[in-house]
Amino acid sequence: MTNSKEVYEVSVKTKRILQIGSQTTSSDQWWKARKAIQDGMIGKMILSQDSYHRNWNGVQNPPGEWNRPIDAEAGLEGKGENFVDWKMWLGQTSNLPWSPDRFFRFRKYWEYSGGIATDLFYHVMAPLNLVWGGGEFPYRVAGTGGTYIFKDEREVPDTFMLVADYPRGHSVVLSSSMANSRHIPGLIRGYEGTIMMVEHGMFEGRTDYITVTPERHAAEAFAKKYGSSEVQIKMEQRPSHYLNFVECTRSREKPVLDGFIAHKAMVPIAMAVESYRSGQMLYFDEQKQTVISSPLKKG
């Protein structure tokens, strides 16, 4: 989290155009959902939910997420492209002896990775912050889960959940498991309606349309205003993430996912990892940009 803040601050200080990479963030579905919320189609937003599930068992050997193939010829004594500068790779982490598993499968270890949260959840949190109109920082975050299936050398959990509450009065629930591939629906819920982002449930996947459905108490007014009991909003072509970046380097305009929004997306992810590891609910002091262990006193 500290690194994301530093990256943002350096981009401002140096006046550089910074575009952070995140899957589908430049796709139209997020902008259409943002407009639907701003137009009042679902009333006050109260909850965004998503999942990122997959299961590589039977696809790779040994089974388990991030168990990538190990090159037996790679190492300290390797020649040419098989040579590994292990000391440089370790950087500021612990000075451990050469470990092929840590090198090729680094996402299994806390020193180099936040597991599911940092590898996958960013592709959801980043575009969600765009949907929310530029995003905001959470005030309370919890991370839960465990290693339920893949009992190998890994330190990170194979099943992980993030829950974050925001000051404006809405929450986010992200569910994931690397031992089951069935997604839950990607939804943005409001008091008066719901936006179905992706029917197959993979929130960060591209889609041809999003669907807005009213709550029962708002159905009559919704149908009168939109002429239907349910509205499908079709997607339009937008510039690619890369093209947007190139165009912004010329115009000096803010890109789709600049450093500040990216930092807002990273804060709850980093807090969820820290919460899981510490076993504590954590809070965020936006003014001081620090994580704290107890709620801020009001007033």
C-alpha positions in Angstrom: 0.0 0.0 0.0 2.8 2.4 0.9 4.4 1.7 -2.6 1.1 2.6 -4.4 1.1 6.0 -2.5 4.7 6.6 -3.4 4.1 5.7 -7.1 1.3 8.2 -7.2 3.2 10.9 -5.5 6.2 10.5 -7.8 4.0 10.7 -10.8 2.6 14.0 -9.5 6.0 15.4 -8.5 7.6 14.6 -11.9 4.4 15.6 -13.9 4.4 12.3 -15.7 1.4 10.6 -17.3 0.9 7.3 -15.5 -1.5 4.7 -16.6 -1.9 1.7 -14.2 -2.6 -1.7 -15.9 -5.8 -3.5 -14.9 -7.9 -6.0 -16.8 -11.0 -4.5 -18.7 -10.7 -1.1 -16.9 -11.1 0.7 -20.2 -14.0 -1.5 -21.2 -17.3 0.4 -21.6 -19.3 -1.7 -19.0 -17.7 0.3 -16.1 -18.5 3.7 -17.6 -22.1 2.6 -18.4 -22.6 1.4 -14.8 -21.1 4.7 -13.5 -23.6 6.7 -15.5 -26.5 4.4 -14.5 -25.7 5.1 -10.8 -25.2 8.8 -11.4 -28.6 8.9 -13.2 -30.3 7.3 -10.2 -31.3 4.1 -11.8 -30.6 2.0 -8.7 -31.0 4.7 -6.0 -28.4 4.9 -3.3 -25.6 2.4 -3.9 -25.2 0.1 -0.9 -23.1 -2.9 -2.0 -20.8 -4.1 -4.7 -20.0 -7.8 -4.9 -17.8 -9.9 -7.1 -15.7 -13.1 -7.2 -12.5 -14.4 -8.8 -12.6 -18.1 -8.7 -10.6 -20.7 -10.6 -9.2 -24.3 -10.2 -6.1 -25.5 -12.0 -6.3 -29.0 -10.5 -5.8 -31.5 -13.3 -4.4 -28.8 -15.6 -0.9 -28.5 -14.0 1.3 -30.8 -12.0 1.5 -30.5 -9.1 -2.0 -29.2 -8.6 -2.6 -25.9 -6.9 -2.6 -22.2 -7.9 0.8 -20.7 -8.9 2.5 -24.1 -9.1 4.2 -23.1 -12.3 6.7 -25.4 -14.1 10.2 -25.3 -12.6 13.2 -25.2 -15.0 15.6 -27.8 -13.5 18.6 -26.2 -15.2 18.0 -22.8 -13.8 20.0 -21.7 -10.7 23.1 -20.2 -9.4 25.3 -22.4 -11.5 23.2 -22.0 -14.7 24.7 -20.7 -17.8 23.3 -17.9 -20.1 19.6 -17.4 -19.6 19.5 -20.2 -17.1 21.6 -18.2 -14.6 19.7 -16.7 -11.8 21.1 -13.7 -9.9 19.5 -14.8 -6.7 20.8 -12.0 -4.6 19.4 -9.4 -6.9 16.1 -11.2 -7.2 15.7 -11.3 -3.4 16.2 -7.5 -3.2 15.3 -6.3 0.3 13.6 -9.6 1.4 15.2 -12.2 3.6 18.6 -13.6 2.5 17.5 -17.2 2.0 19.4 -20.0 0.1 18.5 -20.6 -3.5 14.9 -21.9 -3.8 13.5 -22.9 -7.2 10.0 -23.0 -5.7 10.2 -19.5 -4.4 11.7 -18.2 -7.7 9.3 -19.8 -10.1 6.3 -19.9 -7.7 6.8 -16.7 -5.8 3.1 -15.8 -5.4 2.8 -18.6 -2.8 5.0 -16.7 -0.3 4.2 -13.6 1.8 7.5 -12.0 1.3 6.9 -11.6 -2.4 3.2 -11.6 -2.8 -0.2 -11.0 -1.2 -1.6 -14.1 -2.8 -5.1 -14.0 -4.3 -5.7 -10.4 -3.1 -2.7 -8.7 -4.8 -2.6 -11.0 -7.8 -6.3 -11.0 -8.8 -8.5 -8.6 -6.7 -6.9 -5.5 -8.2 -8.6 -6.3 -11.5 -11.9 -5.8 -9.7 -11.1 -3.0 -7.2 -9.6 -0.7 -9.9 -12.6 -0.5 -12.2 -15.0 -0.5 -9.3 -13.4 2.8 -8.1 -14.1 4.2 -11.5 -17.7 3.1 -11.2 -18.0 4.9 -7.9 -17.1 8.2 -9.6 -13.4 8.4 -8.9 -13.3 6.2 -5.9 -12.7 6.7 -2.2 -10.7 5.2 0.6 -12.3 2.6 2.9 -12.7 3.2 6.6 -12.8 -0.5 7.6 -11.5 -3.7 6.1 -11.4 -7.4 6.9 -9.7 -10.3 5.2 -10.7 -13.9 5.9 -10.2 -17.4 4.5 -7.6 -20.1 4.7 -5.6 -22.9 3.0 -8.2 -25.6 2.8 -7.0 -27.7 -0.1 -3.5 -27.2 -1.3 -1.3 -28.2 1.6 2.1 -27.7 0.0 4.8 -25.2 0.8 2.5 -22.2 0.2 2.0 -19.6 2.9 -0.9 -17.7 1.2 -4.5 -19.0 1.5 -6.2 -20.8 -1.4 -9.5 -19.3 -0.4 -9.8 -15.6 0.5 -12.5 -13.0 1.1 -12.3 -9.3 1.3 -14.9 -7.0 3.0 -14.5 -3.3 2.9 -16.8 -0.5 4.2 -16.7 3.0 2.9 -17.5 6.4 4.4 -20.3 7.3 2.0 -22.3 4.3 3.1 -21.6 1.3 0.9 -19.6 -1.9 1.1 -17.6 -4.3 -1.1 -17.6 -8.1 -0.8 -15.0 -10.0 -2.9 -15.0 -13.8 -2.8 -12.3 -16.1 -4.2 -11.0 -19.6 -4.2 -8.3 -21.2 -6.2 -9.9 -24.6 -5.6 -13.3 -24.0 -7.2 -14.0 -22.3 -10.5 -17.7 -21.3 -10.0 -18.2 -17.6 -9.8 -20.9 -15.7 -8.0 -22.8 -13.0 -9.9 -21.0 -9.6 -10.3 -23.5 -7.1 -9.0 -23.8 -3.5 -7.9 -26.7 -3.2 -5.5 -28.7 -0.1 -4.7 -31.7 0.6 -2.5 -34.0 0.9 -5.6 -32.3 -1.5 -8.0 -29.4 -3.7 -9.1 -26.9 -3.6 -11.9 -25.9 -7.1 -13.2 -22.4 -6.5 -14.6 -21.6 -9.8 -16.1 -24.1 -12.7 -16.3 -21.6 -15.5 -16.1 -20.3 -14.0 -12.8 -16.7 -13.2 -13.8 -16.9 -9.5 -13.0 -13.7 -8.5 -14.7 -14.7 -10.3 -17.9 -15.9 -8.3 -20.9 -19.6 -8.3 -21.7 -21.9 -7.0 -24.5 -24.4 -5.4 -22.0 -25.2 -4.7 -18.4 -28.7 -5.2 -17.0 -30.5 -2.9 -14.5 -33.4 -4.4 -12.6 -35.5 -2.5 -10.1 -36.4 -3.5 -6.5 -40.1 -4.4 -6.0 -40.9 -1.1 -4.2 -39.4 0.9 -7.1 -40.6 -1.2 -10.0 -43.6 0.9 -11.0 -41.7 4.1 -11.1 -38.8 2.4 -12.9 -41.1 1.0 -15.6 -42.8 4.4 -16.1 -39.5 6.2 -16.5 -37.7 3.7 -18.7 -40.6 2.0 -20.4 -39.7 -1.5 -19.2 -39.4 -3.6 -16.1 -35.8 -4.3 -16.9 -33.2 -2.3 -18.9 -30.3 -3.8 -20.9 -27.6 -1.2 -21.6 -25.5 -2.1 -24.6 -21.7 -1.6 -24.6 -19.9 0.7 -27.1 -16.4 0.7 -28.3 -13.9 2.7 -26.3 -10.2 3.3 -26.8 -8.0 0.6 -25.5 -6.1 1.0 -22.2 -2.8 1.3 -24.1 -4.2 3.8 -26.7 -5.7 5.9 -23.9 -2.3 6.1 -22.3 -0.6 7.1 -25.6 -3.2 9.7 -26.3 -2.8 11.2 -22.8 1.0 11.5 -23.2 0.2 13.8 -26.1 -2.8 15.7 -24.6 -1.5 15.7 -21.0 -5.0 14.8 -19.8 -5.6 12.3 -17.0 -5.7 8.7 -18.2 -8.4 6.2 -17.3 -6.6 4.7 -14.3 -4.2 7.3 -12.9 -2.0 6.9 -9.9 -4.5 8.3 -7.4 -7.4 6.1 -8.3 -5.0 3.2 -8.5 -3.8 3.9 -5.0 -7.4 4.0 -3.7 -7.9 0.6 -5.2 -4.8 -0.8 -3.6 -5.5 0.4 0.0 -8.3 -2.1 0.8 -6.4 -5.0 -0.9 -3.3 -4.4 1.2 -5.4 -3.9 4.3 -7.3 -7.2 3.7 -4.0 -9.1 3.5 -2.8 -7.4 6.7 -6.1 -8.2 8.4 -5.9 -11.8 7.4 -2.4 -12.2 8.6 -3.0 -10.4 11.9 -6.5 -11.7 12.6 -7.7 -8.1 13.2 -10.3 -5.8 11.7 -8.3 -2.8 10.4 -9.2 0.8 9.9 -7.8 3.5 7.6 -6.9 7.1 8.6 -7.4 8.9 5.3 -5.9 12.2 6.5 -2.7 10.5 7.7 -2.8 7.8 5.0 -2.1 5.1 7.6 -3.7 1.8 8.7 -4.8 1.7 12.3 -6.2 -1.0 14.6 -9.1 0.9 16.1 -11.8 3.2 14.7 -11.1 6.9 14.4 -12.9 9.0 17.0 -15.6 11.2 15.4 -15.3 14.9 15.8 
